[in-house]
Amino acid sequence: MAEGTVRMNSINRDGSPCFYKIILDPDQIEELRIPSEFVKHIIEETVETTLIKWLCGKYWNMKLCEDENGMFFHGGWKKFSMEQHLEWGDFLLFQYDGRMTFYVRIFDKNGLER
């Protein structure tokens, strides 16, 4: 399964952890796996829902699922990916605020932010 490289120990200037994914697999339109090394930043209690916010203020409710292979965005991810017209080569940067909200920035294949 193709996925973007995870920058371990990646912390944003404000101290919040972040990770990135590159859309390289059609399955990433249905669900998006969170890097296993990043999961330690997510609250340890069982949580089933989260928010993904775009910098323009729009947000999407997501289900946060877990299986034997790790944690992933589902149940809302497909709607997000379709509305954002995600396609092969898109680069997504996620910043986690520590309160079950992920801020996302989306970059096209040309390197420009949407």
ABEGO torsion letter per residue (X at the ends): XBBBBBBBGBBBAAGBBBBBBBBABAAAAABBBBBAAAAAABBABBBABBBBBBAAGBBBBBBBBBBAAEBBBBGGAAAAAAAAGBBBGBBBBBBBAGAGBBBBBBBBAAGBBX
